[in-house]
Amino acid sequence: MEGKEEDVRVGANKFPERQPIGTSAQSDKDYKEPPPAPLFEPGELASWSFWRAGIAEFIATFLFLYITVLTVMGVKRSPNMCASVGIQGIAWAFGGMIFALVYCTAGISGGHINPAVTFGLFLARKLSLTRAVYYIVMQCLGAICGAGVVKGFQPKQYQALGGGANTIAHGYTKGSGLGAEIIGTFVLVYTVFSATDAKRNARDSHVPILAPLPIGFAVFLVHLATIPITGTGINPARSLGAAIIFNKDNAWDDHWVFWVGPFIGAALAALYHVIVIRAIPFKSRS
Amino acid sequence: MTKDELTEEESLSGKDYLDPPPVKTFEVRELKKWSFYRAVIAEFIATLLFLYVTVLTVIGFKSQTDINAGGGACASVGLLGISWAFGGMIFILVYCTAGISGGHINPAVTFGLFLASKVSLVRAVSYMVAQCLGATCGVGLVKVFQSTYYNRYGGGANMLSDGYNVGVGVGAEIIGTFVLVYTVFSATDPKRNARDSHIPVLAPLPIGFSVFMVHLATIPITGTGINPARSFGAAVIYNNQKAWDDQWIFWVGPFVGAAIAAFYHQFVLRAGAMKAYGSVRSQLHELHA
């Protein structure tokens, strides 16, 4: 029973708690901090839940890019902005889709759908290196397929209208773009940490029904703010998928910004949450 | 002793909730705890992110719709998008920091809760300072990223719009902040919590929505302050005469609105005065007995 429950917890693997179950009874807290995930967990490769989780990330990222890039194409090809869902509609497509997909896959894979989120959670020892790499690969593949389907629907228009690729807009420096990606990803990953925090869960009487909503809202809000600057990456898989399928120089020239920025932002969020908010290293010591 | 007292009180009242005792105004023991400094840091970071995302959205809106610069109508997220930026950002930040600092992100909210004896004076002042500093840093980041656009398009500063007089501006800020702080009081009310079966998962959402709706209503009047730190941060970085001339509106209005909300919730809805009176009567009764 314990093993089965363990198997479907966010970011967890199928192996039981490393701490004795009895220790929870000795604490006056209504929650227990999960132990750090080991770097390598060879046994999880033999578990279907591991492979299923990666497949779920692939499908989620595929659907994410299909909906969002298709929305972007719709806005770009309309005669004028007023005749389409507009920039705000694009932001809703990104944020709303993350909300729906996180809701669907939270219990399967933790609902990352974003290499930056996976990286941040990895730094916080929430999942193993093996799993992190597997998730990131599946996310990138899903993104490529999603953008590919959109191109398949309208090949000429896709190429003519920029392919939904992320580039730094005129009037902004690469530094500005990088900074926007760092802070945007910080907002997202920090919200993910808050939503999945054990203490937060206890505060909500262990009824986590609201967790996907602030994550979706964080994506929506960052898109509102930074679409004018970079088209908003904050998701390296999203940027990679569009860049590969669009495959023009201008998309590749700036592409490094959409990996370096998000990964730095995720690292900062992990640092802030683990060190400042939860003070976990200091607790371990005492 | 404390637990026994609580238990007795609980059994006597038959209620499924217990109002927390008032916080001492000059409580200073909390200065020795990390949770206090963590809360202040959380308020700083939250307000920084709030101003960064919202002011960036405002500047983006103005630059993308500037006809002279090649923009066009509907080329940005629109005023509706700006309202969502403010309301949505409050929602996720309150959600993230509710358990850390109470998720104020607004000196007016802190002031209202202070008047209701829910935070000590030391904590209230510390939060307000952190919020103002965070706001200034957040807007500073926006300026660093796009100083040309920032200066050209008004710096996201709150100013009274043409066609409205000072009284209208102050009134809009008072009522707008009343809506927000009243929602905060309701969302954090122990009685409300009991009604929700002690599962407070939804508390941040109405707070965010109240900010969103006030922005829908008052952006045309003042750009909507209802958050003195937000107005202060933008004024400091933009450093424009009119922004400073009107700055007092964005402190007096919100603080008055917060005070009215605190009074309304504590004394009208929760009948605090009646309970105090009842307490006095019971003591007199004991004296007689």
Interface residues (C-beta under 8 A of the other chain):
Chain A: N80 M81 C82 G86 I87 Q88 A91 G171 Y172 S176 G179 A180 I183 F186 V187 Y190 T191 S194 A195 K199 R200 R203 D204 S205 V207 P208 I209 L210 L213 P214 F217 A218 F220 L221 V222 L224 A225 T226 I227 P228 I229 Y272 V276 I277 A279
Chain B: W34 R38 I41 A42 I45 L49 Y52 V53 T54 L56 T57 G60 S63 Q64 G72 A73 C74 A75 S76 V77 G78 L80 G81 I82 W84 A85 G88 M89 F91 I92 Y95 C96 T97 A98 G99 I100 L141 V144 F145 Q146 T148 Y149 S197 H198 I199 P200 V201 L202 P204 L205
